[in-house]
């Protein structure tokens, strides 16, 4: 079962602690969907566009539940919210498996991350596309678009293997044209 846009928006509104939080998070999710939709249009893989849309619109739902907790927890918190809403595991995984270019047990142990030990990596093409599209926009203040080179430089602090994983996603899905999104939303590009 893939949730509708109405159901997704209602879940965001139910969990957002304020209208401002809703606006920041939901706008980011819409931007990620717009980027993914652009990439999907030229993707040689046969991916489920409705599933990608839902994944993009739900991937950051856990941000509302952080309440000062480390940001890396937003994925597992989002998985919990989606489980509580009764949505199936394929939908929940978009929340828990989009952080960085995937988190493995070894990453959690090496970085002493405050999340349950496990592998949080994209397993399907849809999950990989959502994770990848998310890398080009940040909810930071001010909101920011990242060029592929800027994101690669940002993730390099976690190791050359993470840059290699990002480069593999670039080869798989291509680079998005961010110009239309920058023009529409007015967010800066780094």
Buried (B, 14 or more C-beta within 10 A) or exposed (E): EBBEEEBBBEBBEEBBEEEEBBEBBBBBBBBBBBBBBBBBEEBEEEBBBEBBBBBBBBBBBBBBBBEEEEEBBBBBBBBBBBBEBEBEEBBBBBBBBBBBBBBEEEBBEEEEBEBEEEEBBBEBBBBBBBBBBBBBBBBEEEBBBBBBEBBBEBBEEBEEEBBEBBEEBBEBBBEBEBEEBEEEBEBEEB
